[in-house]
Structure formats: structure tokens, C-alpha cells
Amino acid sequence: AGIGTYQIFQETYHQATYKAMHPSGPKSNFLWRLYGLDRAQQAGIDDVGIGALMGLFDWRFETMALLYHTIHLEENFKVGPHTISFPRIEPAIGTALCDQPPHAVSDYDFKRLVAILRLAVPYTGLILTCRESVELRNEIIEFGVSQIDAGSNIGIGAYSQQDDEAYKKSQFVLNDGRSLDQVIRELCEADFIPSFCTGCYRLGRTGEHFMEFAIPGFVKRFCTPNAVLTFLEYREDYSSPETRKAGMKQIERELERMPDGDQKKKLLERIEQIKKGDRDLYF
């Protein structure tokens, strides 16, 4: 279909709560939204993502619903979700519901739901956003999150306007205000390899084909080399001196962990190509 992952967040899988939150308009049809990804699959979009907004209803119900949605996709299309999102409601100006969510999720329970999702759907990408604090994100990354954002601004025109007015236009409060460079550097210092890879999309490793690699863990054969290459490009072109230093150390650690063989040889060759100015190399 020429797109990456097609995501539809159900917001809440609890039908009565959904109706209360969406009393009218095109989005008010609960079942139409629930089966939106079925229609996407039937139309040829084979790479999809699901999500729920935690805090509208009991997190246990929402977590189980996400897992049942996963089972439904696997059984009907042989393709589970490429990503699962689970953002918590955060305070927003002029919105009482966001200040006092109907079913607020504690940090402890939030960590529990992330662990449950990771254990139940080991192949999927789990997305953790800047809604959460630095401390909580650093902790949760250790046990299963695979995708995060950094340097995010969610107000209208917020990337070009940094003032009180931009803050007032924001959808909600973000709790991690670190820059992309800082997040990248701290990931390296924590022994993680940042990745900007889009290789699977570009080479057609999506849908059922992606599942063949992801479920047994074979996709790592592509993920690690592509992480090294795409991160090296970022390091060469955009990083600060401190992050360049931390980044090279992390790349060296990743190379030490890789077994010798043809793939490592090809990776080392492409690393040299990038250092000489080539770009957009991937497996």
C-alpha cells in the first residue's frame, strides 16, 4: 500500500465508556472503529498497530482487550500488530477529565501492564512516549519497550514557537522534555543501540512475511545491523560531540557481540562506506 504501519487507537475497548466519550460524529461508531484494522487488512494494508488510552477504563480490561484484539488479528489474517501503544491520560489545559481520569493508572500498575504485553506478545513493538517521566521511561525500557520518541512537541506550531502560547496550545502535558541528542546519548550510556531503521518497510518485510521473521526472533538478523548503520548515519550527521563519542563506543560494543561471518563482514564494509559519505545503506 506504500505506507508503513497503519495505526488505529481504539481509545477504550469498553463500549459504554466509548459511547460516553464519543457521543456523536463519525468516530462515535464503536464497532466501525473496532473493525477498522480488519478493513485495512482486507484492502491490502498488512502492517497495523493497535492502542488504548489508559485511564478511561480499568487498565486490566484494556490490557486484556488489546491481547484479544491481537488474537483476533492473528487468527483472521495471520498477522498480529506490528506495534501496541498504551499511553496514559495526562493533564491538559481546560480539561477536567484529564486532570482526574476516571480510572487513573498508577506507575506500579503501568509497569505491570507493560510487562504483561511484552510477555504475551513478544514479537510486537511496544511504544512508550514522552508522556511519561524520564525516570519511569528509563526503568520500563529495561523490560520490554522497543520504540520511544524524543524531543517531541505536541502543540500547534510548537516546533517553531517555544513560548507560553505554544504551551497553551498543546494537547496535554509531556513529562520528558529531553532533546533527541540527549536521549540518544543516554541510551548509548545504558548499553542500548538506537535505531532509525525502516528497512523492513522498504524491502517488503511486512505483514505475514514480517511475522515469519519476528515471531521466532529471526528478525534480529536484520535489526541489529540496520540499527548500527542507521545510528552511524545519525552520529555522523547530527549528533553533538558528546553523543558522537558515546555512540561510537556503543557501536563498537554491538560489533563485539556479533558473531563473525559473512553478514558481519558486509556490515563492516558498509560502515566504512558511511564514514566515507555514503548514506541510506541497509539489509
Buried (B, 14 or more C-beta within 10 A) or exposed (E): EEEBBBBBBBBBBBEEBBEEBBEEEEEEBBEEBBBBBBEBBEEEBBBBBBBBBBBBBBBBBBBBBBBEBBEBBBEEBEBBBBBBBBBBBBEBEEEEEBEEBBBEBEBEBBBBBBEBBBEBBEBBBBBBBBBBEBEBBBBBBEEBBBEBBBBBBBBEEBEEEEEEEBBEBBBBBBBBEBEBBBBBBBBBEEEBBBBEBEBBBEEEBBBEBBBEBBBEEEBEEBBBBBBBBBBBBBBBEEBBEEBBEBBBEBBEEBBEEBEEEEBEEEBEEBBEEBEEEEEEBBB
